[in-house]
Amino acid sequence: MAATRSASPVVIGVDSSTQSTKALVVDADTGAVRGTGRAAHTVTGEDGARESDPEQWWSALREAVAAALADAGTPSSAVTGIAVAGQQHGLVVLDPAGRPLHPALLWNDTRSAPQAVELTAALGGPDTWLARTGSVPVASMTAAKWQWLRAREPSVAASTAAVRLPHDFLTERLSGVAASDPGDASGTCWYDTASRAYDPEILRLLGLDESLLPVVAPSGATRVGTLTPAAARALGLPAGVAVAAGTGDNMAAAVGLGLGGAGLLDHPVVSLGTSGTVFAATRTRPAAPGLAGFAAADGTYLPLGCTLNCSLAVDRFAGLLGLDREETARGDGVVVLPYLDGERTPDLPHATGLVTGLRHTTTPRAILGAAYEGAAFTVLRALDDLLGACGLDPADAAVRDRPLRLIGGGAQGHAWRDTIRRLSGRPVVVPAATELVALGAAALAASAATGEDPVALATAWGTGGGETLEPLARDEETWDRIATVLDRAAPSLLT
């Protein structure tokens, strides 16, 4: 254990992601990370199913927080706030005692694709959904998952006493308060981002009583309560520690980067993790097919494109080829569409991976390089759609010269950095901080404890700063080759 440091106030930011929980003990004044803890999750399922037991998220949170406090050597009395940022969209259904009735259906569970299509038609088509919720239902969205549960597990749906998102479930365990925030709620497809309230017509369509849902706090920084005595004992913390409403993982990353307020859309973000996401903070409410028109944690908006297949899919190709993830070469005419889990953007939930353009001279490194290119192309094309929805021309030189902020686990890899720079032709900023979701949660926790603005806090902490990489010449030939293959293959990938 580290030697005990002075008891300056600290906060705890928790990132409950698909694969693990990360907890950071953060100096509330400077943003310096004092301690880090981590605990793994188990994800099960095949043939499109992806599920986890929510109870293991709570166990992992306790384990990660204990490890972070031990690493920091910080007395528990110094902790003033805690906040959870969680993987978006997951469906958690609870009994009257707050215990899970069913494994949580995760964001990347694609079994609900038919329900998403049915819901889209039932409300009058994509334009109606965009006007109401900012998003069109796809398999990832919570509304489609609830419909799947009603159709496939009707006794579970009928017995449900509470419906929660992953971060809601954990916030309630901490505070005893059933609360969500506009950011994570906007990923359900039953929350109206214009009126900032649950949509009663959509709830009727879903057969979902609003009393089963958490109250939506004004923002993720809102203090919803303090640790319950039981949660305080479980975490070894004082019962008076402030609990923030928290938010979704992408919204927390935006807070950690200091996105919001002035300078909106100056630094669109590309996040390379299990999924690949692109997002930007804006004061306008964009609504475009193929994008999620999310709310942000600070009252602005966070339009987002998400691909299911990113670093995990590329790592799978590396494993199949017997290569280290950095042992790559340019695709050399090979095209890989690494849609190993179906795909969300573009909306191809039943797609499988595709490899084309092989020759006798093709090397394993070129195939791996093509997998990077295919994943990067999908993410960057979603970014072009996002910029267009925000009123910007992606082909305009002034827009294309704006740096991308590259975050997530993949951002630390040279192959990912070089591929993104080559296919985008943009400068890239790689923040020095590597746990931006947890840092964003920490800023929300500090805000709940002090009342200060969380984006301003993160900006003062400087957590979004880092290394700037100069642009590479844009590889138009590779871009056009992948686009041609995808556009030709898309109809067959739909089945």
C-alpha positions as CSV (number, residue, x, y, z in Angstrom):
1,M,0.0,0.0,0.0
2,A,1.2,3.5,-0.8
3,A,2.1,5.8,2.1
4,T,-0.8,7.8,3.3
5,R,-0.9,11.3,1.7
6,S,-2.3,14.5,3.1
7,A,-6.1,14.4,3.4
8,S,-6.8,17.0,0.7
9,P,-10.3,16.5,-0.7
10,V,-10.6,13.7,-3.3
11,V,-13.5,12.4,-5.4
12,I,-14.1,9.0,-7.0
13,G,-14.9,8.6,-10.7
14,V,-16.2,5.2,-11.8
15,D,-16.2,3.9,-15.4
16,S,-18.5,0.8,-15.5
17,S,-17.8,-0.4,-19.1
18,T,-18.6,-3.5,-21.1
19,Q,-15.5,-5.5,-20.0
20,S,-14.5,-4.0,-16.7
21,T,-15.0,-1.4,-14.0
22,K,-12.3,1.3,-13.5
23,A,-12.2,3.6,-10.5
24,L,-10.0,6.7,-10.0
25,V,-9.3,8.6,-6.9
26,V,-8.8,12.1,-8.1
27,D,-7.6,15.3,-6.3
28,A,-10.7,17.5,-6.3
29,D,-8.6,20.7,-6.6
30,T,-6.1,19.7,-9.3
31,G,-7.5,16.7,-11.1
32,A,-4.4,14.7,-10.4
33,V,-5.1,10.9,-10.3
34,R,-4.1,9.6,-6.8
35,G,-5.1,6.0,-7.2
36,T,-6.5,3.6,-9.7
37,G,-8.4,0.3,-9.4
38,R,-9.9,-2.1,-11.8
39,A,-12.1,-5.2,-11.8
40,A,-13.2,-7.4,-14.8
41,H,-16.7,-8.2,-15.9
42,T,-18.0,-11.3,-17.6
43,V,-20.0,-11.0,-20.9
44,T,-21.8,-14.1,-22.1
45,G,-23.8,-15.0,-25.2
46,E,-23.6,-16.1,-28.8
47,D,-25.6,-15.6,-32.0
48,G,-26.0,-11.9,-31.3
49,A,-26.6,-12.3,-27.5
50,R,-24.5,-10.2,-25.2
51,E,-25.4,-10.3,-21.5
52,S,-24.0,-9.6,-18.1
53,D,-25.2,-10.0,-14.5
54,P,-25.7,-6.5,-13.0
55,E,-24.7,-7.8,-9.6
56,Q,-21.2,-8.4,-10.9
57,W,-21.1,-4.7,-11.8
58,W,-21.8,-3.8,-8.2
59,S,-19.2,-6.3,-7.0
60,A,-16.7,-4.9,-9.5
61,L,-17.4,-1.4,-8.4
62,R,-16.7,-2.3,-4.8
63,E,-13.5,-4.1,-5.7
64,A,-12.2,-1.3,-8.0
65,V,-13.0,1.5,-5.5
66,A,-11.2,-0.5,-2.7
67,A,-8.2,-1.0,-5.0
68,A,-8.1,2.7,-6.0
69,L,-8.2,3.9,-2.4
70,A,-5.5,1.5,-1.4
71,D,-3.4,2.6,-4.3
72,A,-3.9,6.3,-3.4
73,G,-3.2,5.8,0.3
74,T,-6.0,8.3,0.9
75,P,-8.0,8.2,4.1
76,S,-11.7,7.5,3.4
77,S,-12.6,10.7,5.3
78,A,-11.0,12.7,2.4
79,V,-13.6,11.5,-0.1
80,T,-16.3,14.1,-0.8
81,G,-18.1,12.8,-3.9
82,I,-18.6,9.8,-6.2
83,A,-20.1,9.4,-9.6
84,V,-20.7,6.5,-12.0
85,A,-20.4,6.7,-15.8
86,G,-21.7,3.5,-17.4
87,Q,-22.0,1.7,-20.7
88,Q,-25.0,3.0,-22.6
89,H,-28.3,1.4,-23.6
90,G,-28.1,-1.8,-21.5
91,L,-31.5,-3.0,-20.2
92,V,-31.6,-3.8,-16.5
93,V,-34.9,-5.1,-15.1
94,L,-35.4,-5.4,-11.3
95,D,-37.8,-7.0,-8.9
96,P,-39.4,-5.0,-6.1
97,A,-36.4,-5.5,-3.9
98,G,-34.1,-4.0,-6.5
99,R,-32.6,-7.4,-7.5
100,P,-32.1,-8.3,-11.2
101,L,-34.7,-10.5,-12.7
102,H,-32.7,-11.3,-15.8
103,P,-29.2,-10.8,-17.1
104,A,-28.7,-7.3,-18.5
105,L,-29.0,-7.0,-22.3
106,L,-26.0,-5.0,-23.3
107,W,-25.6,-2.3,-26.0
108,N,-24.0,-4.8,-28.4
109,D,-26.7,-7.4,-28.1
110,T,-28.2,-7.5,-31.6
111,R,-31.1,-9.9,-31.1
112,S,-33.5,-7.0,-30.9
113,A,-32.9,-5.9,-34.5
114,P,-36.4,-7.1,-35.6
115,Q,-38.0,-5.1,-32.7
116,A,-36.1,-2.0,-33.8
117,V,-37.6,-2.3,-37.3
118,E,-41.1,-2.8,-35.9
119,L,-40.8,0.1,-33.5
120,T,-39.6,2.4,-36.3
121,A,-42.7,1.6,-38.4
122,A,-45.1,1.7,-35.5
123,L,-44.5,5.4,-34.7
124,G,-44.6,6.5,-38.4
125,G,-41.0,6.0,-39.6
126,P,-37.5,7.4,-39.0
127,D,-38.5,11.1,-39.3
128,T,-41.0,10.8,-36.5
129,W,-38.5,9.2,-34.2
130,L,-35.8,11.8,-35.0
131,A,-38.2,14.6,-34.2
132,R,-39.2,13.0,-30.9
133,T,-36.1,11.4,-29.5
134,G,-33.2,12.5,-31.8
135,S,-32.5,8.9,-32.8
136,V,-34.0,6.1,-34.8
137,P,-34.4,2.7,-33.1
138,V,-31.6,0.2,-33.8
139,A,-30.8,-3.0,-32.0
140,S,-28.5,-1.2,-29.6
141,M,-31.2,1.1,-28.2
142,T,-32.9,0.2,-24.9
143,A,-36.4,0.5,-26.3
144,A,-35.7,-2.2,-28.8
145,K,-34.3,-4.4,-26.0
146,W,-37.4,-3.9,-23.9
147,Q,-39.6,-4.9,-26.8
148,W,-37.4,-8.0,-27.3
149,L,-37.9,-8.9,-23.6
150,R,-41.6,-8.5,-23.9
151,A,-41.7,-10.7,-26.9
152,R,-39.3,-13.4,-25.8
153,E,-39.5,-13.4,-22.0
154,P,-43.0,-12.1,-21.3
155,S,-43.1,-13.4,-17.7
156,V,-40.0,-11.4,-16.9
157,A,-41.3,-8.2,-18.4
158,A,-44.6,-8.7,-16.6
159,S,-42.8,-9.1,-13.3
160,T,-40.5,-6.1,-13.7
161,A,-40.8,-3.6,-10.9
162,A,-38.1,-1.2,-12.2
163,V,-36.3,-0.6,-15.5
164,R,-32.8,0.9,-15.3
165,L,-29.7,1.6,-17.4
166,P,-26.4,0.2,-16.1
167,H,-25.3,3.5,-14.6
168,D,-28.7,4.1,-13.1
169,F,-28.6,0.7,-11.4
170,L,-25.2,1.5,-9.8
171,T,-26.2,5.1,-8.8
172,E,-29.3,3.7,-7.1
173,R,-27.2,1.1,-5.2
174,L,-25.0,4.0,-4.0
175,S,-27.6,6.5,-3.1
176,G,-30.9,4.7,-2.7
177,V,-32.3,7.1,-5.2
178,A,-33.8,6.1,-8.6
179,A,-32.2,8.8,-10.8
180,S,-30.8,9.0,-14.3
181,D,-29.5,12.0,-16.3
182,P,-30.4,13.5,-19.7
183,G,-27.3,12.1,-21.4
184,D,-27.8,8.4,-20.7
185,A,-31.6,8.7,-20.8
186,S,-31.3,10.0,-24.4
187,G,-29.9,6.6,-25.4
188,T,-33.1,4.8,-24.5
189,C,-35.3,6.0,-27.5
190,W,-38.1,6.7,-25.0
191,Y,-36.7,10.1,-23.8
192,D,-37.5,13.3,-25.8
193,T,-34.3,15.3,-26.0
194,A,-36.3,18.4,-27.1
195,S,-38.7,18.5,-24.1
196,R,-36.2,16.8,-21.8
197,A,-38.8,14.3,-20.5
198,Y,-40.0,10.8,-21.2
199,D,-42.2,10.6,-24.2
200,P,-45.7,9.4,-23.1
201,E,-46.8,8.2,-26.5
202,I,-43.6,6.1,-26.9
203,L,-44.0,4.7,-23.4
204,R,-47.6,3.6,-24.4
205,L,-46.3,2.0,-27.5
206,L,-43.8,0.1,-25.4
207,G,-46.3,-0.9,-22.8
208,L,-43.9,0.7,-20.3
209,D,-45.3,2.6,-17.2
210,E,-43.3,5.7,-16.4
211,S,-43.4,4.7,-12.7
212,L,-40.9,1.9,-13.5
213,L,-38.3,4.5,-14.7
214,P,-35.9,6.6,-12.7
215,V,-36.4,10.4,-12.4
216,V,-34.2,12.3,-14.8
217,A,-32.1,14.8,-13.0
218,P,-31.3,18.1,-14.8
219,S,-27.7,17.1,-15.5
220,G,-25.2,14.4,-14.6
221,A,-23.6,16.8,-12.2
222,T,-26.7,17.0,-10.1
223,R,-26.3,15.8,-6.5
224,V,-29.0,13.1,-6.1
225,G,-28.1,12.2,-2.6
226,T,-25.4,10.8,-0.4
227,L,-24.2,7.3,0.1
228,T,-26.6,5.1,2.0
229,P,-25.3,3.5,5.2
230,A,-25.2,0.1,3.4
231,A,-23.3,1.5,0.4
232,A,-20.9,3.4,2.7
233,R,-20.2,0.2,4.6
234,A,-19.7,-1.8,1.4
235,L,-17.2,0.8,0.1
236,G,-15.6,1.7,3.4
237,L,-16.5,5.4,2.9
238,P,-18.4,8.0,5.1
239,A,-22.2,8.0,4.7
240,G,-22.2,11.7,3.8
241,V,-20.3,11.4,0.6
242,A,-22.2,13.2,-2.2
243,V,-23.5,11.0,-5.1
244,A,-23.9,12.6,-8.5
245,A,-26.6,11.5,-11.0
246,G,-23.7,10.3,-13.2
247,T,-24.1,9.7,-17.0
248,G,-23.3,7.5,-19.9
249,D,-19.7,6.7,-20.8
250,N,-19.6,8.8,-24.0
251,M,-21.1,11.8,-22.1
252,A,-18.6,11.4,-19.3
253,A,-15.7,11.3,-21.8
254,A,-16.9,14.6,-23.3
255,V,-16.9,16.1,-19.8
256,G,-13.4,14.7,-19.2
257,L,-12.2,16.3,-22.4
258,G,-13.7,19.7,-21.4
259,L,-16.2,19.6,-24.3
260,G,-19.1,22.0,-23.9
261,G,-19.4,25.8,-23.4
262,A,-17.3,27.8,-25.9
263,G,-15.5,26.2,-28.8
264,L,-18.2,23.7,-29.7
265,L,-17.3,21.4,-32.6
266,D,-13.7,22.6,-32.6
267,H,-12.4,19.2,-31.7
268,P,-14.6,16.3,-32.8
269,V,-13.8,13.1,-30.9
270,V,-13.0,9.6,-32.2
271,S,-13.0,7.0,-29.5
272,L,-11.4,3.6,-30.3
273,G,-12.5,0.9,-27.8
274,T,-14.6,-2.3,-28.0
275,S,-16.8,0.0,-30.1
276,G,-15.7,2.9,-32.2
277,T,-17.6,6.2,-31.5
278,V,-17.5,9.7,-32.9
279,F,-19.1,12.6,-31.1
280,A,-19.0,16.4,-30.8
281,A,-20.6,18.9,-28.4
282,T,-23.1,21.3,-30.0
283,R,-25.8,23.7,-28.8
284,T,-28.0,22.7,-31.7
285,R,-30.1,19.6,-31.7
286,P,-29.1,17.7,-34.8
287,A,-31.4,14.8,-36.0
288,A,-30.1,12.6,-38.8
289,P,-30.6,9.0,-39.7
290,G,-27.7,6.8,-38.8
291,L,-26.7,9.1,-35.8
292,A,-27.8,9.1,-32.2
293,G,-29.0,12.6,-31.3
294,F,-27.9,12.3,-27.6
295,A,-28.1,14.9,-25.0
296,A,-24.8,15.8,-23.2
297,A,-24.3,15.8,-19.4
298,D,-24.0,19.6,-19.2
299,G,-27.2,20.7,-21.0
300,T,-25.8,20.8,-24.6
301,Y,-26.1,18.0,-27.2
302,L,-23.8,15.2,-28.1
303,P,-24.6,13.8,-31.5
304,L,-22.8,10.4,-31.9
305,G,-22.1,7.7,-34.4
306,C,-21.2,4.3,-33.1
307,T,-19.7,1.2,-34.8
308,L,-19.8,-2.1,-33.0
309,N,-16.6,-3.4,-34.5
310,C,-13.4,-1.6,-33.6
311,S,-10.4,-2.5,-31.5
312,L,-11.8,-5.9,-30.4
313,A,-12.5,-6.9,-34.0
314,V,-9.1,-5.9,-35.2
315,D,-7.5,-7.7,-32.3
316,R,-9.4,-10.8,-33.4
317,F,-7.9,-10.6,-36.9
318,A,-4.5,-10.2,-35.3
319,G,-5.1,-13.4,-33.3
320,L,-6.4,-15.3,-36.3
321,L,-3.3,-14.3,-38.3
322,G,-0.9,-15.0,-35.4
323,L,0.4,-11.4,-35.3
324,D,0.9,-8.8,-32.7
325,R,-1.6,-6.0,-33.1
326,E,1.2,-3.6,-34.2
327,E,2.6,-6.0,-36.9
328,T,0.8,-4.3,-39.8
329,A,1.3,-3.1,-43.3
330,R,-1.0,-1.2,-45.7
331,G,-3.8,-3.2,-47.1
332,D,-2.2,-3.4,-50.5
333,G,-5.5,-3.8,-52.4
334,V,-7.1,-6.0,-49.7
335,V,-10.4,-4.8,-48.2
336,V,-11.6,-6.0,-44.8
337,L,-15.1,-5.1,-43.4
338,P,-14.6,-6.4,-39.9
339,Y,-18.3,-6.7,-39.0
340,L,-17.8,-9.6,-36.7
341,D,-20.7,-8.6,-34.4
342,G,-23.1,-7.2,-37.0
343,E,-22.9,-3.4,-37.3
344,R,-24.7,-0.4,-35.9
345,T,-23.4,2.4,-38.1
346,P,-24.0,1.5,-40.9
347,D,-27.1,-0.3,-39.6
348,L,-26.3,-3.9,-40.6
349,P,-27.2,-5.9,-37.5
350,H,-26.9,-9.3,-39.2
351,A,-23.7,-8.6,-41.1
352,T,-20.6,-10.8,-40.9
353,G,-17.0,-10.0,-41.7
354,L,-15.8,-9.8,-45.3
355,V,-12.4,-10.1,-46.8
356,T,-11.8,-9.4,-50.5
357,G,-8.9,-8.6,-52.8
358,L,-6.6,-11.4,-51.7
359,R,-3.7,-12.5,-54.1
360,H,-0.9,-15.0,-53.8
361,T,1.4,-12.1,-52.9
362,T,-0.9,-10.9,-50.0
363,T,0.9,-11.0,-46.6
364,P,-0.7,-11.6,-43.2
365,R,0.4,-8.1,-42.2
366,A,-1.4,-6.6,-45.2
367,I,-4.6,-8.4,-44.1
368,L,-4.3,-7.0,-40.6
369,G,-3.6,-3.6,-42.0
370,A,-6.7,-3.9,-44.1
371,A,-8.7,-4.7,-40.9
372,Y,-7.4,-1.5,-39.3
373,E,-8.4,0.4,-42.5
374,G,-11.9,-1.1,-42.6
375,A,-12.6,-0.3,-39.0
376,A,-11.1,3.2,-39.3
377,F,-13.1,3.9,-42.5
378,T,-16.4,3.0,-40.8
379,V,-15.6,5.3,-37.8
380,L,-14.5,8.2,-40.0
381,R,-17.4,7.9,-42.4
382,A,-19.7,8.2,-39.4
383,L,-17.8,11.3,-38.4
384,D,-18.5,12.8,-41.8
385,D,-22.2,12.1,-41.3
386,L,-22.0,13.7,-37.9
387,L,-20.4,16.9,-39.1
388,G,-22.9,17.2,-41.9
389,A,-25.8,16.9,-39.5
390,C,-24.3,19.8,-37.5
391,G,-24.3,22.0,-40.6
392,L,-20.6,21.5,-41.6
393,D,-19.2,20.3,-44.9
394,P,-16.8,17.4,-44.2
395,A,-15.0,18.1,-47.5
396,D,-14.4,21.8,-46.7
397,A,-10.7,22.4,-46.1
398,A,-11.3,24.5,-43.0
399,V,-13.4,21.7,-41.4
400,R,-10.9,19.0,-42.4
401,D,-8.0,21.0,-40.9
402,R,-9.6,20.8,-37.5
403,P,-7.8,18.3,-35.2
404,L,-9.5,15.1,-34.1
405,R,-9.2,14.1,-30.5
406,L,-8.3,10.4,-30.4
407,I,-9.3,8.6,-27.2
408,G,-9.9,5.1,-26.0
409,G,-7.6,2.1,-25.7
410,G,-6.8,2.1,-29.4
411,A,-5.5,5.7,-29.2
412,Q,-2.4,4.4,-27.5
413,G,-1.5,2.1,-30.5
414,H,0.8,3.4,-33.3
415,A,-1.1,1.4,-35.9
416,W,-4.4,2.9,-34.9
417,R,-3.0,6.4,-34.8
418,D,-1.3,6.1,-38.2
419,T,-4.4,4.6,-39.9
420,I,-6.7,7.3,-38.6
421,R,-4.3,10.1,-39.7
422,R,-3.8,8.5,-43.1
423,L,-7.5,8.0,-43.8
424,S,-8.7,11.3,-42.4
425,G,-5.8,13.6,-43.5
426,R,-6.3,15.4,-40.2
427,P,-4.1,16.4,-37.3
428,V,-4.7,14.3,-34.2
429,V,-4.6,15.2,-30.6
430,V,-4.0,12.3,-28.2
431,P,-4.8,13.4,-24.7
432,A,-2.3,12.4,-22.0
433,A,-5.0,11.1,-19.8
434,T,-6.1,7.6,-20.7
435,E,-9.2,7.1,-18.5
436,L,-11.3,10.0,-19.7
437,V,-14.6,8.4,-18.9
438,A,-13.6,7.9,-15.2
439,L,-12.1,11.4,-15.1
440,G,-15.3,12.8,-16.5
441,A,-17.2,10.9,-13.8
442,A,-14.7,12.4,-11.2
443,A,-15.5,15.9,-12.5
444,L,-19.3,15.1,-12.1
445,A,-18.5,13.9,-8.5
446,A,-16.6,17.1,-7.7
447,S,-19.5,19.1,-9.1
448,A,-22.0,17.3,-7.0
449,A,-19.8,18.0,-3.9
450,T,-19.1,21.6,-4.6
451,G,-21.8,22.9,-7.0
452,E,-19.2,24.0,-9.6
453,D,-19.7,23.4,-13.3
454,P,-18.2,20.0,-14.2
455,V,-16.9,21.0,-17.7
456,A,-15.2,24.0,-16.2
457,L,-13.6,21.8,-13.6
458,A,-12.3,19.4,-16.1
459,T,-11.0,22.2,-18.3
460,A,-9.2,23.7,-15.3
461,W,-7.8,20.2,-14.5
462,G,-6.4,20.1,-18.1
463,T,-7.5,16.5,-18.6
464,G,-8.1,17.0,-22.3
465,G,-4.6,18.2,-23.2
466,G,-2.0,16.0,-24.9
467,E,0.3,15.3,-27.8
468,T,-0.6,16.8,-31.3
469,L,0.3,14.6,-34.3
470,E,0.7,16.3,-37.6
471,P,-1.6,15.1,-40.4
472,L,-0.6,12.6,-43.0
473,A,-1.5,12.9,-46.7
474,R,-5.1,11.6,-47.0
475,D,-5.1,8.1,-48.6
476,E,-8.0,8.7,-51.1
477,E,-7.2,5.5,-53.0
478,T,-7.8,3.3,-49.9
479,W,-10.8,5.3,-48.9
480,D,-12.5,5.0,-52.3
481,R,-11.7,1.2,-52.5
482,I,-13.3,0.5,-49.1
483,A,-16.3,2.7,-49.9
484,T,-16.9,0.8,-53.2
485,V,-16.7,-2.6,-51.5
486,L,-19.0,-1.6,-48.7
487,D,-21.6,0.0,-50.9
488,R,-21.7,-3.0,-53.2
489,A,-21.8,-5.5,-50.3
490,A,-24.3,-3.7,-48.0
491,P,-27.4,-5.3,-49.6
492,S,-26.1,-8.8,-49.1
493,L,-24.9,-7.9,-45.5
494,L,-28.5,-7.0,-44.5
495,T,-29.7,-10.6,-44.5
